Amino acid sequence: MAAAKSAAARGPPWAIATRRASTPAFHYPPGRDAVDSVTVTRGDLDRLKPDEFLNDNLIDFALKLFLKDAAQSPLRDSACFGDLDRDVYAFSSQFYTKMQEQRLTRLDGASQMHALVSRWTRDVDVFAKRLLLVPICEDLHWSLAVVCHPGELLDYAGHWSHADRDDDAVRPCLVILDAHRSPADGILMDLETRIRWWLQEEWRVRKPEKPPLVL
């Protein structure tokens, strides 16, 4: 009888499973003073099992862990490696998802889209970074967009490559890491357009004293 009352107090199985899934497993980065920490729950960890789908929490955690591990690499003292805290900025997985809420068919679509995500860069100058990492989820499939050398974009306005530039020159570009989609895929074309328009608006808003950036 006591066991039955205890089980009843815990609630039905679905409620127990829901509570377990939402129970925090750990925080990363750890510590009370950690900035922008990700809370990984037991439910998130269950998604690491075979045939499960990764969610945004796991992707955000993985990017933070990757950058932390890279910062501890023996290569960190190399001039080519750079200072990751200074040179690399990883966006939350919600950044591009929020960006997609705005359709790009309207004339003011770019500015409206930028306004939706402006809080992500309120305290960071993305054009001072060497790499911008943008995780993207489309149809339960994850990919990663990497904006390389955004600070050099003004020198390449109108196109992302120059035939008459020194081959050793730093070249801004957009790299999309996706093993399952071709460059002609409409999703990737939409992604490229959104990132390009967002960069133009970010430049216009954050650097009004500079010439306009047209990509």
N, C-alpha and C positions, 0 to 999 in steps of 0.2 A: 504494500500500500504506500509506504514511504517513497519507494522508487517511482511509483506511478505519479505521485504528487510532484516529485522533483522533475520528472519529464514534462509534466503539464506546465510547471512553472517556467521551464525553458521555452515553451511554445512549440508550434508545429515545426516539422523538419525544414520547411522552406524558410521559416524565420531564423532558425538556427544557422542554416547555410548562409543566409544574407548577412547575419551579424559576423560570422566567421570571415566572409569575403571582404568585409569592410574594416576588419581589424588591422591596424597598422602592424607591419612586420619590422620595418626600420625606416629611418629618415636618411636622406643623402643629399648634400654633405651632412654628416652628423654634427651634433653640438648645438648648444643654445644660441650661439652667435652666428650660426650658419646663415648665409644669405641665399634666398631663392631655393630653399631645400625642397626636395621631392619626397613625398610620403608614399612608400611602396607597401601595399597591403597584402594580406595572405591571398586574396583573390587575384591580385596581380601576379604573384608567384605561381599560382596554379596555371596561368597562361604560358608558362615556360615549358609545360609538358607537351609531348608530341601531339600534333594535329590541333593545337590550340592557336588562336590568333593573338599577336602582340597588341597591346593597347598603348595609349599615349603616355601613361605613367612609366611604362617600361622603356619606351623610346627616350623619354626625357632623362630617365635615370642612366640609360646606357651612354648617352652623349656626355653627360656630366662625368661619368666614370671614365670614359675614353679620354677626355681632355685631362682629367686628373692623372691617369696612368701615363699619358704622353708627356706630361710635365715632369714626371719622375724618370723619364727615359735617359740613358747615357748620352743621347743626342742633344739634350736640352742646352748644352753649352756651345753647340755649333751655331755659327752665325746664320747658317741657312735655316736652322730649325726655328729660331725666333723665340719670343716670349709669348706663350700661349694666352696668358691672361690679358696681355696687351694686344695681341694680333688676331685672336680668334674669338668670334662671338657666335654662340649656339642659341638659336631661337627655340622657344617652347613649341611643342607639336601643335598647340592651339593657334599659333600665329597664322599659318597658311589656311587652316580651317576657317578662321575668322575672316581672312581675306576673301575667301570664296563666297561669303554671304552677299557680296556686291557684284551684280552683273556688270560686265564691261561694255554693254551695248549702248549705254547712255553716254552723252558727251562729257558729263561730269563724273563718269564712272571711276576714273583713276583717282580723283581727289576724294571721292566718297569712300573708295576702298582704302585709301591711305588713312583716312580719319578713323576707320574701324580698328586699325592696328597701331596707331601712333603711340599708344602707351608703352609698347614694347621697346621703343627706341628713345623714350623721353630722356633717359639719363645716359645714353651711349651714342657716340659718333660712329656710325657704321662705316663712314668713309675713311676713318682712321685705322680700320682693320684690314688685315691681309686676307682673311677668309671669313665668310658668313655661312653658317650651316643652317639650312632650313629643312626640317623633317616634314614629310608630306605623306598623307594617307588618302588613297583613292580606291574605292571599292575593296576595302579590307587589305589593300596592298600598300606596303611602305616603300618609299624611296627617299633619296636625300638630294636636295639641290645645294650646290656649293657656289657661292659668288666669290670669285677670286679677284683680289686687288681692286675693290670698288673705288678706292681713292684715285685710281688712274683713269676713271671713266671719262672725265672731261677731255682728256687728251685724245680720246677715241670716239668722241661724240659723233653719232650718226651710224657708226658700225663698231663691232667689237673686235676688229682686227685690221691691221694696216700692212700692206705689202711692202711699203717703203720704209718701215721702221727696222731698226737693228734687231736681229734675231735674239739677241741677249736682253732686249728691253723687257721690262715687266709688262705683261699684257693682261688686261682685265678680261674675264670670260665667265660664262655660266656653265657649270658642269652638273649634269643630272645623273646620279648614280642609280640606275634602274636596270635590273637584269632581264626584265620581261617585256619591256615596251620598246618599240622602234622609234627613231627620231621623228617619223611622220605621224606618230600617234597624236590624235587630237588633244588628249589629256596633257601630253608634254608640250604641245604648242600653246595651249592655254596657260600652262604653268610658266613658260618662258615669257609670255605676254604680261602676265600679272607681276612677275618679278621685275621685268623691265620697267613697267609703268610705276610700280612702287618705288623703285630706285629714283626715277625722275621726280616723283612727288616728294620723296624724302629729301632730295637735294634742294628742291624749290623751297620747302618749308624750313629746313635746317640751315641752309646757306643762301639766304635771300640776297646777300651782297655779291654773290658770285654770278657769272654768266649762267644762263639756263642750260640744263643738261638734256640733250635730246638723243635718245638711243634708238 
